[in-house]
Structures are given as C-alpha cells and as structure tokens.
Amino acid sequence: MHIGVKSASFALLFIQAALLGCTTGTGHLDNEPAPYGPTPSAAQLNWHELEMYCLIHFTPTTFQNKEWGFGDAPANLFNPVNFDADQIAAAAKSAGFNGLVSVAKHHDGYCLWPTTTTDYNISNSPWRGGEGDMVKEFEEATRKQGMQFGVYVSAWDRNYPDYGSEVYADAYREQLRELYSGYGALFISWHDGANGGDGYYGGANETRKIDRTTYYEWEGKTWPITRQMQPTAVIFSDIGPDVRWVGNESGVAPETSWSTFTPVGPDGGKAGVGHVDLRFQESGQRDGNFWIPAECDVPLRPGWFYHPEQDQQVKTPDELFNLYLQSVGRGGAFNLGLAPMPEGILHPNDVAALKGFSNKVKQTFATNLAEGAGFAASNIRDGQSRHFGPENLLDDDRYSYWATDDGVTSPELVIDLKGEPTFDIIRLRENIKLGQRLDSVWVDVWAEETWQPLASATSIGSSRLIQLDEPIRASRLRLRLFAPVAVALSDFGLFKEAEVVHETVQAERNVLDRSAWTLVSSGVQGGDPARAMDGDETTFWLTDETDLPAEIIIDLGATQAVTGFSYLPRQDGGKEGLVSRYVLAYSTDGSDWQQASEGEFSNIAANPIAQEIRLDQPVLARYLRLTAVALAGADGGPSVISIAEFDVFGN
C-alpha cells in the first residue's frame, strides 16, 4: 500500500509518540497526573527557576546618607562620578544571582531615566552631562552578564506636587509605560507597599494619605498595562497578583510555606492591594485559590541604601547562605538588596561578601552525593519506570519526575547510596507544573538494622532544602511521602555544606563611652532607662504610655564633640514604640538648647535596624535632648516608646 508524504509523516509521528509515551502536539507524557490546585504561569515558572536576584537602591537618598528620601533633595545632588554598572552587575552575577532589578524610582520620586512625567529626574543632574539614563546602563550591564532584568517603580512619590490626585495616578501609569517600552523584556515589575505619608510634595511639606486599594486602580487600569506590554514579567506587590511579599525584610520564609494563596478581603471577596487578611501572607495557604509564591527580600547591609557607618555590618557568606536555605530552600525566591556608594560602585566589603557567598554555594552544590544511587519505589505510575520512575530524580530536570498511581498517595522510596557519603543538606523538588502536591515528607536512615527518623519537611513545592543539625554518614535512606493526590517528585539531592574563608576591610567607629551618662530629665515615665544604654541589644527601655512629642534628656558627663547618634528600637519583634520622627537638640549647660538634627527613622516598622544619624557638622555638647515626635503605625494619642540602644558618636 502506497502511503503519501503527509500520511507517512503522520504515521511516523504516531509511532514515535507511542514509543515515547507522549501525546502528539503537547509533548506531555500519556496518563500524566492531573494538575492539583493552582499552577504557575510561564512567567512564574521563569521566576521560580531564577531563584535569586538583586535589587539596586541608588538615588539622591544615597548622597544624603538617609534610608528614605523626603523628596526635597535637589535633582543635581545626584552625581556618581565613578558609576560603573558593569562592576555592580558582575558582582551580582559572580555570586550566582540570575537577575537584577533597578530601583528606577524610590519613594523620593527621583527617576533614574529621562522621563517626560516629571522634571525630578536624572536629566537634571550633572551626571553624564544631563544626557544619561541609568536604568538603561543597568539594563545593558545586566544582559551583558547573561542575567534577566526588572524594574522597581515606587507608587508613592514624596516629590510629586499632585500626589494624591488623579493627575499623579495617570503620571505613574505613564512612568510604567515608559519603562515597559524602552528596556527590553522584563522578568519582574516590582511595586513597594509603602504608600502615602509625610513628603515634600512640591514644597507643601505635609502628610497625604490615600486609599491604596482604590487610588491606583490596580486591577482596572494599572496591572493591564503590565500584562499587555510586559507579558514575561511577574507582578510583585504585598499580596500579588503573581508574587507576594513574605511579610518581613529579614529574607526568611516560614518552615511551612505554600505557593498557593487567596488574598481575601474583609467582605470575603477577592481583595485589592491593601485590604487583605494578612494572616497567611507569610505562610501562604494549603488550599489557596491562586499560585502566588513568596519573595524573601533582605538588604546585604542593615539598610537598603548605602551608609558608610554600615561598612562593617555587611552580611557574611555564612549569613547569606543561611538566608538562601530559608528562602529558596522553602519554595520562595531570594531577593538581595545591593547599595552602591555615592561614587557609583559597590564597597569592597560588599563585593567580598558576594564572592564568598558564591564560593560557598558553588562548593556546597557542586556534587550531588546521591549520584549513582539505586531506588526501590513502592509504586510507579502505570508501572512505566521509563517515564515515571525514580531515576528521574537525579537527571537535573525540574520537570521530569517520579509519579505514583492516582490511588497511591503515601508511597515509600528506598534509596541505596553509592558508598557511604557524609551530608547535611537534603534537597527535594516537585514538578510544580502539576501544582504543589505534597503535604509532607519524612526521611529515615537505616542504622542498627532498623529505620530511624532523620528529618521531615512540609510544603515542598519548587525547592525544599532540609538542613540537618549536624553532618551524617549513611548508606541507605527512605522517603515516606504524604499527599492528597498522586505524587510528582522531580528531584532528590544530598550535599555537604562547604566552609569558606571571608575577609573584610576594617574601619573604626568612634562611639562615646556611656559609663558616665545619666538620664537627667524625661517627659516619659516607667520602664528601666538603663536598658537603653546597657550595650545589650536584646533588652530595651519600654516606657509607660505618654503623649507626643516626648522628650528624653541625657547628661554625657562632660562637654565633648558630638558628630552623630544612633537609635536602635526594640528587637523582639514588637511593633509598639518604634520612633519614626525625631528632633535632636544639644546644650552645654542644660538650659540653652540648639537644634542639631531632625528627620525620620525610615522604614523602621518593616526593618527595625539601628538608625544612625550623622550631623552636618560636629557640635560641642554635654546634654542631648531626643524628642520623639511620631511613632510608626500610631495614629495619635498616648503611646509607649521603646529604645534598645542609644549611642553617640564623636570625632
């Protein structure tokens, strides 16, 4: 019988599909498990596969040594004379990060590209003779390193005169259009949750509050711009719609962290940004209606912006590695904040930390100690070992997998290791194209002729890294898996954490001796003031309720030169008593006072780090008066004040 060309091609395709167990057209395996619950989009899959990326904070705020800019810095203050996007991008890439996000506009409203929406932008700075585009330079440097690029555009704008009106909301959407059209395909569009408050606002110098669930018209007008112009980008905000904030700026996801989440508002319906039940923001929900995984963001230094006094507080490679285990290793992504110095490059200590982290990750995960292992599964889907067998766990493919029959939801897998390797990290992954299926996994070790519990984990998802308390040698392991449906486990690995050597550039900070200090006057009562000056960050002075503004006066014991001070709020996770606005005055006799500094302790609720303030010029003082003007999250009325540590700096 003669077969035509088209018929022959179809017959060959049919035979190949039959031999490979695949359906024609989709490339999926025959009789794959049905997806369970929500599944990630193509953009979300890309985001999961990136695992780690960096967020670059660099605006006039850097030149003011502030954590948040007020919006009043002159546009020409921004002039990084040695700016080198290649140095920054190369440092991120060398550390294993796969993406870079430019903070194109932070809350101060300063735009790092020559936007048409406001004069408060880089074209009015002396940098590159007013012809520069820093977002473009970051984008080009990022792609040169083979990384993906994204943008952060603050919805809050403390400079824009019309913030709070429809005029600004339209301008904000136009800023998005500009960035979406001029910088290639993006992997993420990042939107901070901070919206409304004190600001310059064109000279008004006032507080403006908006309803962020309605003001930006996220779902009706704003998100559709992203979907149309940047379909490859996930949208990040506090609660999604594609990636949610993990709820802290410590870079840590909970032990149980589901990628599924339902942002439900007070009325029980799907919430807009801002009106949401946040009880499940950190952990997600096992039965969530949407795939909205968590991003874990944390700065490399204590603050998001560069501060010279933090040069010795850069996170070490070991600290970064632990954050990796608690972010990527719990199904999320690791977003590390980098902060260039005013000259426009990263500090040597930042570069050294990134290099050390890179060495640690590469050495730790260079060899899967489970390679060569033999598997004995209690069940294999349809008995098709070739397509659904446990051998797929070792092929470095996130989407090939061991699957069980639909009725088998608590299978076991015995693993005979090659030799007796020593390991302290266990890696598990699911094929998340089929959803997040596993409720829990138990790992047992064969010892003394019996199975003994070794480790367990919940919410496996895209990646689960289980760190053992100490290294163990083993020749045989057993996995016991539990799910409401057939399992689809795609990866199993054993690794030994590597040791790395880390060196930093040392510098001294002149902190004045507190042994002679006394609290001579205070507008507040209660608590133990000594805890604010005991050198122990875990203790804190918590006052009784008091009206604001409230004054605290300290006698330094002798007149001396003062160059700045530091306020550390309580470190126990409590949210009461965090001073957000202050005034510092000084005196030599305790009666004649002059103001030395005033301002805000920025972002103190989300990131309660030490707030170091450097004075414009040294002052001679015996007495210092700190006035708490406002507290984070307080709407007025009596409240408590917390001080964990108060330091003063000298020449």
C-alpha positions in Angstrom: 0.0 0.0 0.0 1.3 3.4 -1.0 1.5 6.0 1.8 1.7 9.6 0.8 4.2 12.0 2.3 1.7 13.7 4.7 0.3 10.3 5.7 3.8 8.8 6.2 4.8 11.8 8.4 1.7 11.4 10.5 2.2 7.6 10.8 5.8 8.2 11.9 4.8 10.8 14.4 2.1 8.4 15.8 4.7 5.6 16.2 7.2 7.9 17.9 4.5 9.2 20.3 3.5 5.6 21.1 7.1 4.6 21.7 7.8 7.6 23.9 4.6 7.5 25.7 3.8 11.1 24.7 0.7 12.6 23.2 1.1 14.5 19.9 1.2 18.2 20.0 1.7 18.9 23.7 4.9 16.8 24.5 3.2 15.7 27.7 3.5 12.1 28.9 0.5 9.9 28.4 -1.5 9.5 31.6 0.2 12.2 33.5 -1.3 13.0 36.9 -3.9 15.7 36.6 -2.7 19.1 38.0 -3.6 19.7 41.6 -4.9 23.1 42.6 -3.5 26.3 41.1 -0.4 26.0 38.8 2.2 28.6 37.9 2.1 30.6 34.7 5.0 30.7 32.3 6.3 33.9 33.8 6.0 32.4 37.3 7.9 29.3 36.2 10.7 31.5 34.9 10.7 33.4 38.3 11.0 30.1 40.2 13.8 28.9 38.0 15.8 32.2 38.6 15.7 31.5 42.4 17.9 34.6 43.2 18.1 38.2 42.0 19.3 41.6 43.3 17.6 44.9 44.0 19.7 48.0 43.5 18.9 51.1 45.6 20.6 54.2 44.3 19.0 57.7 44.3 19.8 61.1 45.8 19.0 59.5 49.1 22.4 57.8 48.9 24.1 61.2 48.9 22.1 62.3 51.9 23.0 59.2 54.0 19.3 58.6 54.6 17.3 55.4 54.4 14.3 57.1 52.7 14.5 60.3 50.9 11.9 63.0 51.7 11.6 64.2 48.1 13.3 67.5 48.8 16.8 66.8 47.6 17.8 68.9 44.6 17.9 66.9 41.4 21.6 67.9 40.8 22.7 66.3 44.0 22.8 63.0 42.2 26.3 62.8 40.6 28.0 59.4 40.9 31.4 60.4 39.4 32.7 56.8 39.1 29.4 55.0 38.3 30.1 51.5 36.9 27.0 49.4 36.2 29.3 46.6 34.9 31.0 46.4 38.3 27.7 46.0 40.1 26.2 43.6 37.7 29.3 41.5 37.5 29.4 41.3 41.4 25.8 40.0 41.4 26.4 37.5 38.6 29.6 36.2 40.3 27.6 35.4 43.4 25.2 33.3 41.4 22.3 35.8 41.1 20.3 35.4 37.9 18.5 38.7 37.7 18.9 42.4 38.6 16.1 44.8 39.4 16.8 48.6 39.1 15.0 50.8 41.6 14.1 53.2 38.8 12.2 55.4 41.2 12.1 55.1 45.0 9.7 56.9 47.4 11.7 60.2 47.0 10.2 60.4 43.5 13.6 60.7 41.7 13.6 59.0 38.3 16.8 57.4 37.1 15.7 57.7 33.5 14.9 60.8 31.5 11.1 60.6 32.0 8.6 63.1 30.5 6.4 62.9 33.5 8.4 65.0 35.9 11.4 67.3 36.0 12.7 65.4 39.1 14.8 63.1 37.1 18.3 62.3 36.0 18.4 64.6 33.1 18.6 67.5 35.5 21.7 66.2 37.2 25.3 66.8 36.2 25.8 63.0 35.7 26.7 62.3 32.0 26.1 66.0 31.4 22.4 65.5 31.8 22.2 63.1 28.9 22.4 59.9 30.9 20.0 57.1 31.5 21.0 54.9 34.5 18.2 52.4 34.1 19.5 51.8 30.5 23.0 51.3 31.8 21.9 48.9 34.4 19.8 47.0 31.8 22.7 46.7 29.4 25.2 45.6 32.1 22.7 43.1 33.4 22.1 41.5 30.0 25.9 41.5 29.3 26.2 39.2 32.3 23.5 36.9 31.0 21.1 37.9 33.7 17.4 38.9 33.4 16.3 42.5 34.1 13.4 44.0 36.1 12.3 47.4 37.3 11.0 48.8 40.7 8.8 51.8 40.4 7.5 53.2 43.7 3.9 54.1 43.6 4.4 56.5 46.5 6.1 59.7 45.3 7.1 62.2 48.0 8.2 64.8 45.5 5.3 65.0 43.0 3.1 68.1 43.8 -0.1 66.3 42.7 0.4 63.1 44.6 -3.0 62.0 45.9 -4.9 63.3 42.9 -5.8 61.6 39.6 -3.1 63.7 37.9 -0.3 61.7 39.7 -2.1 58.4 39.2 -2.1 59.0 35.5 1.6 60.1 35.6 2.5 57.0 37.5 1.0 54.7 34.8 2.8 56.7 32.2 6.1 56.1 34.0 5.3 52.4 33.8 4.7 52.6 30.1 8.0 54.4 29.5 9.9 51.7 31.4 8.0 48.9 29.8 8.7 50.2 26.3 12.4 51.1 26.5 14.3 48.4 28.3 13.6 45.1 26.7 11.7 42.1 28.1 11.4 42.2 31.9 11.1 39.3 34.3 9.5 41.3 37.1 7.7 44.6 37.8 8.2 45.4 41.5 5.8 47.6 43.4 6.5 48.5 47.0 3.8 48.5 49.6 4.6 51.9 51.1 2.0 54.4 50.0 1.2 57.8 51.5 2.6 59.8 54.4 4.9 62.7 55.0 6.5 64.2 52.0 7.8 67.3 50.2 5.1 67.2 47.6 6.4 70.2 45.6 7.1 72.2 48.7 3.8 71.6 50.5 5.7 69.6 53.2 2.7 67.8 54.5 1.1 64.4 55.2 -1.0 62.9 52.5 -3.0 59.7 52.9 -4.6 57.7 50.1 -6.6 54.5 49.9 -4.2 52.3 48.1 -6.8 49.7 47.3 -8.6 52.2 45.0 -6.3 55.1 44.3 -4.0 53.4 41.7 -6.9 51.3 40.2 -4.5 48.3 40.2 -6.8 45.8 38.6 -8.7 48.1 36.3 -6.0 50.4 34.9 -2.5 49.6 36.2 -1.9 45.8 36.0 -3.4 45.6 32.5 -0.5 47.8 31.3 1.9 45.3 32.6 0.1 42.3 31.1 -0.1 44.0 27.7 3.4 45.5 27.5 5.4 43.0 29.5 3.8 39.6 29.4 7.0 37.9 30.5 7.1 39.9 33.8 5.6 38.7 37.1 4.0 41.5 39.1 5.2 41.8 42.7 3.3 43.6 45.4 2.4 42.9 49.1 -0.2 40.2 48.0 0.5 39.6 44.4 -1.1 39.2 41.9 1.9 37.0 40.8 4.4 37.1 43.6 3.7 38.2 47.2 5.9 39.7 49.9 6.8 37.2 52.6 5.9 39.7 55.2 9.3 40.7 56.6 12.6 42.2 55.4 14.7 39.5 57.0 14.8 37.3 53.9 13.2 34.4 55.7 10.1 32.3 54.8 8.4 30.1 57.4 9.2 26.4 57.6 5.8 25.7 56.1 5.4 28.0 53.1 2.8 27.3 50.4 3.0 28.9 47.0 -0.8 28.9 46.9 -2.6 31.9 48.5 -6.1 33.5 48.5 -6.0 37.3 49.0 -9.4 37.6 50.7 -10.7 41.0 51.8 -12.8 41.9 54.8 -16.0 41.2 52.9 -14.9 37.7 51.9 -14.3 38.5 48.3 -11.0 38.7 46.4 -9.1 41.6 47.9 -7.5 44.6 46.2 -4.0 45.6 47.3 -4.1 46.8 50.9 -7.4 45.3 52.0 -6.5 41.8 52.8 -6.4 39.2 55.6 -2.7 39.0 56.1 -2.7 36.0 58.5 -1.5 33.8 55.6 0.8 36.3 53.9 4.0 34.7 55.2 3.0 31.0 55.1 0.5 31.0 52.1 -2.4 28.6 52.3 -2.6 24.9 51.6 -5.9 25.4 49.8 -5.2 28.8 48.3 -7.1 29.6 45.1 -4.2 31.3 43.3 -0.5 30.5 42.6 1.2 33.5 44.4 4.5 32.3 45.8 6.6 34.4 48.3 9.6 36.6 47.6 12.1 36.9 50.5 13.7 40.3 50.3 16.6 41.5 52.5 19.4 44.0 52.1 23.1 42.9 52.1 23.7 45.6 54.7 21.3 46.5 57.6 19.8 49.2 55.4 18.6 49.2 51.7 20.7 52.3 50.9 24.4 52.8 51.4 25.6 54.2 54.7 29.3 54.4 55.5 28.7 53.6 59.1 27.5 50.1 57.9 30.6 49.1 56.1 31.4 46.7 58.9 27.9 45.3 59.0 27.7 43.6 55.6 26.2 40.1 55.9 28.8 37.3 55.8 28.8 34.5 53.3 27.6 32.2 56.0 24.7 34.5 56.8 23.8 34.8 53.2 23.9 31.0 52.8 21.5 30.6 55.7 19.2 33.1 54.1 19.4 31.1 50.9 18.3 28.0 52.7 15.4 29.8 54.3 14.2 31.5 51.1 14.9 29.4 48.0 15.1 26.4 50.3 11.5 27.0 51.3 10.0 27.4 47.9 10.5 31.2 47.5 12.9 33.5 45.8 15.9 35.2 47.4 15.9 39.0 46.6 19.1 40.6 48.0 19.4 44.4 48.1 22.7 45.9 46.9 23.6 49.6 47.7 26.2 51.4 45.7 28.3 54.1 47.3 27.8 57.7 46.3 30.7 57.4 43.7 28.6 54.7 42.0 30.2 51.3 42.8 29.9 48.7 45.5 32.1 48.8 48.6 34.9 46.2 48.7 33.2 44.6 51.7 30.0 44.1 49.7 32.0 42.6 46.8 33.9 40.3 49.1 30.7 39.0 50.8 29.1 38.3 47.4 32.3 36.4 46.3 32.4 34.4 49.5 28.7 33.5 49.2 29.3 32.4 45.6 32.2 30.2 46.6 30.1 28.6 49.4 27.1 27.9 47.2 29.2 26.5 44.3 31.3 24.3 46.5 28.3 23.1 48.5 26.1 22.1 45.5 28.9 21.1 43.1 28.3 17.4 43.6 25.1 15.6 44.3 26.2 12.9 46.8 23.2 10.9 45.8 24.5 10.3 42.3 24.7 6.6 41.4 22.1 5.7 44.0 19.7 2.8 43.4 16.0 3.2 44.0 13.2 0.9 45.1 9.8 2.6 44.9 6.6 1.1 46.5 4.7 2.2 43.4 5.4 3.6 39.9 2.7 5.2 37.8 1.3 2.6 35.3 4.4 0.6 36.0 6.2 2.9 33.5 9.6 3.1 35.0 11.0 4.8 31.9 8.7 7.8 32.1 7.6 8.0 35.8 10.4 6.1 37.6 12.5 7.4 40.5 15.6 7.5 38.2 14.2 10.9 37.1 15.1 12.3 40.5 18.8 12.5 39.5 18.7 14.0 36.0 18.8 17.7 37.0 15.5 18.3 35.2 12.9 20.1 37.3 10.1 18.7 35.3 10.9 15.1 34.8 9.6 13.2 37.9 8.7 10.1 39.8 4.9 9.7 39.9 2.6 7.2 41.5 -0.8 5.9 40.5 -3.7 8.1 41.4 -4.8 6.0 44.3 -1.3 5.9 45.8 -0.9 9.0 48.0 1.5 7.8 50.7 4.3 5.9 48.8 7.8 5.0 50.0 11.1 5.2 48.2 14.2 3.3 49.5 17.5 4.8 48.3 20.7 2.7 48.3 23.5 5.2 48.2 26.8 4.7 46.4 29.3 4.2 49.2 28.6 6.0 52.5 28.6 9.7 51.8 28.6 12.4 54.5 26.0 15.1 54.1 24.0 17.7 56.0 21.6 19.1 53.3 18.8 17.2 51.6 17.2 18.7 48.5 13.7 17.9 47.3 11.6 19.4 44.5 8.2 18.8 43.0 7.2 19.2 39.3 5.2 22.4 40.1 3.7 22.4 36.6 1.4 19.9 38.2 0.8 22.0 41.3 2.1 21.8 44.9 1.0 18.3 45.8 3.0 17.1 48.8 1.8 17.8 52.3 4.9 16.3 54.0 7.9 14.2 53.5 9.7 12.1 56.1 13.3 11.0 55.7 14.6 7.9 57.5 18.1 6.5 57.8 19.0 2.8 58.0 21.0 2.3 61.2 21.4 -0.5 63.6 19.3 -2.8 61.4 16.3 -0.6 61.6 14.8 2.6 60.0 15.3 5.6 62.2 13.8 9.1 61.7 16.3 11.6 60.3 14.4 14.6 59.0 11.0 15.9 57.8 9.5 18.7 55.9 6.2 20.2 54.7 5.3 22.3 51.6 8.0 21.0 49.3 7.0 22.9 46.1 9.6 24.3 43.7 12.5 23.6 46.1 13.0 22.3 49.6 16.4 22.3 51.3 16.4 20.5 54.6 19.5 21.3 56.8 20.4 18.7 59.3 21.6 19.7 62.8 25.0 18.0 62.0 26.5 16.0 59.2 25.7 12.3 59.0 27.1 9.4 57.1 24.6 7.0 55.6 24.4 4.2 53.0 20.6 3.8 52.9 17.7 6.2 53.2 14.0 6.0 52.9 11.5 8.7 51.9 7.9 8.5 53.1 5.7 10.9 51.2 2.2 12.1 52.0 -0.2 13.9 49.6 -3.9 14.2 48.8 -3.2 13.0 45.3 -0.5 11.1 43.3 2.9 12.4 44.0 5.2 14.1 41.3 8.6 14.3 42.9 11.2 15.7 40.5 14.5 15.9 42.4 16.4 14.3 45.2 19.9 15.5 46.3 22.4 15.2 49.2 25.0 17.8 49.8 27.7 18.8 52.4 27.8 22.5 53.4 31.2 23.9 52.4 33.4 26.1 54.6 34.7 29.4 53.1 37.3 32.0 54.2 36.0 35.6 54.3 37.9 38.8 54.8 36.7 42.4 55.1 38.2 45.8 55.1 38.2 47.0 58.7 37.3 50.5 60.0 36.9 52.1 63.4 33.8 53.9 64.7 34.3 56.4 67.5 31.4 55.6 69.9 31.5 57.7 73.0 31.8 55.9 76.4 28.5 55.6 78.1 29.7 54.8 81.6 29.4 58.4 82.8 26.0 59.1 81.3 22.9 59.8 83.3 19.2 60.4 82.5 18.6 63.8 84.0 15.1 64.5 82.7 12.4 62.8 80.8 9.0 63.6 79.7 8.2 59.9 80.0 7.8 57.5 82.9 8.1 53.8 83.5 10.4 51.0 82.5 14.1 50.8 83.1 16.1 53.6 81.2 19.3 51.8 81.9 18.3 49.2 79.4 18.7 51.8 76.6 22.4 52.2 77.5 23.5 48.7 78.7 25.2 47.5 75.5 22.7 44.6 75.2 20.6 44.8 72.0 18.2 42.2 73.4 17.0 44.4 76.2 15.1 47.6 75.8 13.5 50.5 77.7 9.8 50.4 77.2 8.1 53.4 78.7 4.6 53.9 80.1 2.1 55.5 77.7 2.8 59.1 77.1 1.7 62.0 74.9 3.8 63.0 71.9 6.1 64.8 71.4 8.0 63.3 74.3 11.5 64.4 75.5 14.4 62.4 76.8 17.5 64.4 78.1 20.9 62.7 78.7 23.9 64.1 80.5 27.0 62.9 78.8 29.1 63.7 81.9 31.4 66.2 80.2 31.3 68.6 77.3 32.6 66.9 74.1 32.4 66.9 70.4 29.4 65.1 69.0 29.2 64.0 65.3 26.0 61.9 65.4 23.9 59.4 67.2 22.2 56.1 66.8 18.7 54.9 67.8 18.0 51.2 67.9 14.3 50.3 68.5 13.2 47.1 70.3 14.5 43.9 68.7 11.9 41.4 70.0 9.6 41.8 67.0 7.2 44.0 68.8 5.7 46.9 66.8 4.8 49.3 69.6 7.0 52.2 70.5 9.0 52.5 67.2 10.0 56.1 66.9 9.6 57.3 63.3 10.2 61.0 63.6 12.6 62.8 65.9 14.3 66.1 66.8 17.8 66.1 68.5 18.9 69.2 70.4 22.1 69.9 72.3 23.3 72.1 75.2 26.4 72.8 77.2 24.6 73.9 80.3 21.2 72.1 80.2 19.2 75.3 79.7 20.3 76.9 76.4 19.3 74.5 73.7 20.1 74.4 69.9 18.7 72.0 67.4 21.3 69.7 65.8 19.1 67.4 63.6 15.6 66.5 62.8 14.1 63.9 60.5 12.6 60.5 60.2 13.7 56.9 61.0 12.7 55.5 57.7 11.1 52.1 57.1 11.6 51.3 60.8 8.5 49.1 61.2 9.5 46.7 58.4 13.2 46.9 59.0 13.9 47.9 62.7 17.6 48.3 62.4 19.9 50.8 64.1 19.2 54.3 62.7 22.5 56.2 62.6 22.3 59.9 62.0 25.4 62.0 61.2 25.3 65.7 61.9 26.1 68.2 59.2 28.9 69.4 61.4 30.2 68.5 64.9 28.7 70.2 67.9 30.0 70.7 71.4 27.5 69.2 73.9 27.2 68.0 77.4 23.5 67.4 77.2 21.5 65.8 74.4 17.7 66.0 74.1 16.0 63.4 71.9 12.4 64.3 71.2 10.1 61.5 69.9 7.7 63.4 67.5 5.9 60.4 65.9 5.7 56.6 66.1 5.4 54.1 63.3 1.9 52.9 62.9 0.5 55.2 65.6 -2.5 57.4 64.7 -2.1 59.8 67.6 -3.0 59.6 71.3 -0.8 58.3 74.1 1.6 55.5 73.3 4.7 53.8 74.6 8.3 54.5 73.4 11.0 51.8 73.0 14.8 52.2 73.0 17.0 49.2 72.8 20.3 51.1 72.5 21.2 54.8 72.2 24.7 55.6 71.0 26.5 58.9 70.5 29.5 59.4 68.0 32.5 61.6 68.4 35.4 62.7 66.3 
